[in-house]
Amino acid sequence: MSIVVAYKYAANPQDTTVDPSGVVDWSRAKAAISEYDPVAVQVGRSLADSLGTDVVGISVGTSAVASSMAKKGALSRGMDRALVLADDATTTWNATTVASALAGLVGKVEGTTLVLAGDSSIDESAKIVPTLIAGFLGWPCFQEVTAIEAAGNGWTLTQSTAGGTRTITVDGPVVAAVATDAAPVKVPGMKDILAAGKKPLDEVPAGDLAPTTVTLEVTGRAKPVAKARRNEMFTGDDAAAQLVAALRNAGAL
């Protein structure tokens, strides 16, 4: 049995600039393992330790995802090894194509019964890749998962919901998108980083995965429409009551 964690080597939006038309310039953005993925790695590491198995990282990206820096940044988080598709052609791929390749990488890891992923990626934050991976694998997928335990031939998951939490037991393999607060993240030390450099990272050619080709056309970009300010002022002894009434009328309360 193996636990797989899908991670993304992505550029940080904090390093980007936006031109007057709303187009984002990513040219100066520094890449690193996506901000939310270390939580999934930590959950996977804790499970693997309790079950006596290993954690395998999978990723799809440009040639940079197989670089020494990317390898150390990812594997120092607690994964035992990694399997990546590193191809500059992936810059034109959409989420569906990437997910199909990730599902192909899962198929390369023998005995996988659990695939974990972060809540979203730091760059696109689409929150759809885990679901797409599950679709290609034919497995169930659950979002906002805060805890996971082995249960017979499957898993018991605790999922955050609007009304609190719910516990679900699933027979067989599953894909889980881990909530951002599912586990405290350990910051890698120098020892972890040096050890990560010695861990195996294998590249798989795109041709071995046969990713699904899906056409996606961007027809336009625009800034969000700014709402006009009401500029209402409240005075007098009942100013607080006036404010509450105004907020309720606006749907804010």
C-alpha positions as CSV (number, residue, x, y, z in Angstrom):
1,M,0.0,0.0,0.0
2,S,1.3,3.5,-0.9
3,I,0.1,6.9,-0.1
4,V,0.4,9.4,-2.9
5,V,0.5,13.2,-2.5
6,A,-0.1,15.4,-5.6
7,Y,1.8,18.7,-5.3
8,K,2.4,21.7,-7.5
9,Y,5.6,23.6,-8.1
10,A,4.0,27.0,-8.6
11,A,4.8,30.7,-8.7
12,N,3.7,32.9,-5.8
13,P,1.1,35.5,-6.8
14,Q,2.7,37.9,-4.2
15,D,5.6,38.4,-6.7
16,T,3.3,39.3,-9.6
17,T,2.3,42.6,-11.1
18,V,-1.0,43.5,-12.7
19,D,-1.3,45.9,-15.7
20,P,-4.1,48.5,-16.1
21,S,-6.1,46.0,-18.2
22,G,-6.0,43.4,-15.5
23,V,-3.5,41.0,-17.0
24,V,-1.2,39.4,-14.5
25,D,2.6,39.4,-15.2
26,W,4.1,36.2,-13.7
27,S,7.6,36.7,-15.1
28,R,9.2,37.8,-11.8
29,A,7.3,35.4,-9.6
30,K,9.4,32.8,-7.7
31,A,8.4,29.2,-7.8
32,A,8.1,26.9,-4.8
33,I,5.9,24.0,-3.6
34,S,2.3,25.4,-3.5
35,E,1.5,26.9,-0.2
36,Y,-1.3,24.5,0.7
37,D,0.3,21.2,-0.4
38,P,2.6,20.9,2.7
39,V,-0.5,20.3,4.8
40,A,-1.4,17.3,2.6
41,V,2.1,16.0,2.8
42,Q,2.0,16.2,6.6
43,V,-1.3,14.3,6.7
44,G,0.2,11.7,4.4
45,R,3.4,11.4,6.4
46,S,1.5,10.9,9.7
47,L,-0.7,8.2,8.1
48,A,2.3,6.5,6.4
49,D,4.2,6.3,9.7
50,S,1.2,4.8,11.5
51,L,0.7,2.2,8.7
52,G,4.3,1.4,8.0
53,T,4.2,2.5,4.4
54,D,5.8,5.3,2.3
55,V,4.7,8.6,0.8
56,V,5.2,9.2,-2.9
57,G,4.9,12.7,-4.4
58,I,3.6,13.2,-7.9
59,S,3.7,16.5,-9.9
60,V,3.2,17.8,-13.4
61,G,5.0,20.9,-14.5
62,T,7.7,22.4,-16.6
63,S,11.3,21.2,-16.5
64,A,11.8,23.2,-13.3
65,V,9.7,20.6,-11.3
66,A,12.6,18.2,-11.7
67,S,15.3,20.7,-10.7
68,S,17.4,20.2,-7.6
69,M,15.7,23.2,-5.9
70,A,12.2,21.9,-6.6
71,K,13.2,18.4,-5.5
72,K,14.6,19.5,-2.2
73,G,11.7,21.9,-1.6
74,A,9.2,19.1,-2.1
75,L,10.8,16.0,-0.6
76,S,12.2,17.9,2.4
77,R,8.5,18.2,3.5
78,G,8.4,14.5,4.3
79,M,7.8,12.5,1.1
80,D,10.0,9.5,0.5
81,R,10.3,9.8,-3.3
82,A,8.7,11.6,-6.2
83,L,7.4,10.8,-9.7
84,V,7.1,13.8,-12.0
85,L,6.3,14.8,-15.5
86,A,8.7,17.6,-16.3
87,D,8.0,19.1,-19.7
88,D,7.9,22.8,-20.7
89,A,4.9,22.0,-22.9
90,T,2.8,21.8,-19.8
91,T,2.7,25.6,-19.7
92,T,-0.2,25.4,-22.2
93,W,-2.1,22.6,-20.4
94,N,-5.3,23.3,-18.7
95,A,-6.5,21.7,-15.4
96,T,-8.1,18.7,-17.1
97,T,-5.0,17.8,-19.0
98,V,-2.8,18.2,-15.9
99,A,-5.2,16.1,-13.9
100,S,-5.2,13.3,-16.5
101,A,-1.4,13.2,-16.3
102,L,-1.5,13.1,-12.5
103,A,-3.9,10.2,-12.6
104,G,-1.5,8.5,-15.0
105,L,1.3,9.0,-12.5
106,V,-0.9,7.5,-9.7
107,G,-1.1,4.4,-11.9
108,K,2.7,4.2,-11.9
109,V,2.8,3.8,-8.1
110,E,2.0,0.3,-7.2
111,G,-0.6,-0.4,-4.5
112,T,-1.9,3.2,-4.2
113,T,-5.1,3.4,-2.2
114,L,-5.1,7.1,-1.2
115,V,-4.3,10.2,-3.1
116,L,-4.0,13.5,-1.1
117,A,-3.8,17.0,-2.4
118,G,-3.9,20.5,-1.0
119,D,-7.1,22.4,-0.7
120,S,-6.1,24.5,-3.8
121,S,-3.0,25.7,-5.7
122,I,-1.5,29.0,-4.7
123,D,-1.4,30.4,-8.3
124,E,-4.8,29.4,-9.8
125,S,-6.8,28.3,-6.7
126,A,-9.3,26.6,-9.0
127,K,-10.0,23.8,-6.4
128,I,-10.9,21.3,-9.2
129,V,-7.8,19.2,-9.8
130,P,-8.4,16.6,-7.0
131,T,-11.9,16.0,-8.3
132,L,-10.6,15.7,-11.9
133,I,-7.9,13.2,-10.8
134,A,-10.6,11.2,-9.1
135,G,-12.7,11.3,-12.2
136,F,-9.9,9.9,-14.3
137,L,-9.2,7.2,-11.7
138,G,-12.8,6.3,-11.2
139,W,-12.5,6.9,-7.4
140,P,-14.6,9.0,-5.1
141,C,-13.3,12.4,-4.0
142,F,-13.9,14.5,-0.9
143,Q,-13.1,18.1,-0.3
144,E,-12.3,19.9,2.9
145,V,-11.0,16.8,4.6
146,T,-9.6,17.5,8.1
147,A,-8.7,14.0,9.2
148,I,-8.1,10.5,7.7
149,E,-7.8,7.1,9.3
150,A,-7.4,3.6,7.8
151,A,-10.5,1.5,8.1
152,G,-10.3,-2.1,6.9
153,N,-10.0,-2.0,3.1
154,G,-10.7,1.7,2.9
155,W,-10.6,5.0,4.8
156,T,-12.6,7.0,7.4
157,L,-12.5,10.7,6.6
158,T,-13.6,13.6,8.6
159,Q,-15.0,16.4,6.4
160,S,-15.7,20.0,7.2
161,T,-19.2,21.1,6.2
162,A,-21.2,24.3,6.5
163,G,-22.9,23.0,9.6
164,G,-19.8,21.5,11.3
165,T,-18.2,18.2,10.4
166,R,-19.3,14.7,9.1
167,T,-17.5,11.4,9.2
168,I,-17.5,9.1,6.1
169,T,-16.2,5.6,5.7
170,V,-15.2,4.6,2.2
171,D,-14.3,1.1,1.0
172,G,-11.5,1.1,-1.4
173,P,-9.3,3.8,-2.8
174,V,-10.1,7.5,-2.5
175,V,-8.9,11.0,-3.4
176,A,-9.0,13.6,-0.6
177,A,-8.4,17.4,-0.8
178,V,-7.0,18.3,2.6
179,A,-8.3,21.4,4.4
180,T,-5.7,24.0,5.2
181,D,-6.0,23.5,8.9
182,A,-5.9,19.7,8.8
183,A,-2.4,19.5,10.4
184,P,0.3,21.8,11.6
185,V,3.1,22.0,9.0
186,K,6.7,21.3,9.9
187,V,9.2,23.7,8.5
188,P,12.1,21.7,6.9
189,G,15.5,22.2,8.6
190,M,18.9,22.0,6.9
191,K,19.1,18.3,7.8
192,D,15.7,17.6,6.0
193,I,16.8,19.6,2.9
194,L,20.2,17.8,2.6
195,A,18.4,14.4,3.1
196,A,15.9,15.4,0.4
197,G,18.7,15.8,-2.1
198,K,19.5,12.1,-1.8
199,K,15.9,10.9,-2.2
200,P,14.9,9.5,-5.6
201,L,12.9,11.6,-8.1
202,D,12.0,9.9,-11.3
203,E,10.8,11.6,-14.5
204,V,8.0,10.0,-16.6
205,P,7.7,11.2,-20.3
206,A,4.3,12.6,-21.3
207,G,4.1,9.9,-23.9
208,D,4.0,7.2,-21.2
209,L,0.9,8.9,-19.6
210,A,-1.2,9.8,-22.6
211,P,-2.7,12.9,-21.1
212,T,-6.2,13.9,-22.2
213,T,-6.2,16.8,-24.7
214,V,-8.9,19.4,-23.9
215,T,-9.3,22.7,-25.7
216,L,-9.9,25.8,-23.6
217,E,-10.1,29.2,-25.1
218,V,-9.8,32.4,-23.1
219,T,-12.2,34.9,-24.8
220,G,-11.4,37.9,-22.6
221,R,-10.2,39.3,-19.3
222,A,-11.7,42.1,-17.2
223,K,-11.3,43.5,-13.7
224,P,-14.1,42.9,-11.2
225,V,-16.7,45.6,-11.3
226,A,-16.2,47.9,-8.3
227,K,-19.3,48.6,-6.3
228,A,-20.3,52.2,-5.8
229,R,-19.9,53.4,-2.3
230,R,-23.1,54.6,-0.6
231,N,-21.4,57.2,1.6
232,E,-24.1,57.0,4.2
233,M,-23.5,58.7,7.6
234,F,-25.2,58.0,10.8
235,T,-25.5,60.5,13.7
236,G,-27.4,60.9,16.8
237,D,-28.1,58.6,19.8
238,D,-29.5,55.9,17.6
239,A,-26.5,55.9,15.1
240,A,-25.7,52.3,16.0
241,A,-29.3,51.2,15.3
242,Q,-29.2,53.1,12.0
243,L,-26.0,51.3,11.0
244,V,-27.4,47.9,11.8
245,A,-30.6,48.6,9.8
246,A,-28.5,49.8,6.8
247,L,-26.3,46.7,6.9
248,R,-29.4,44.5,7.0
249,N,-30.9,46.3,4.1
250,A,-27.7,45.8,2.2
251,G,-27.7,42.1,3.0
252,A,-24.5,42.3,5.0
253,L,-26.2,41.0,8.2
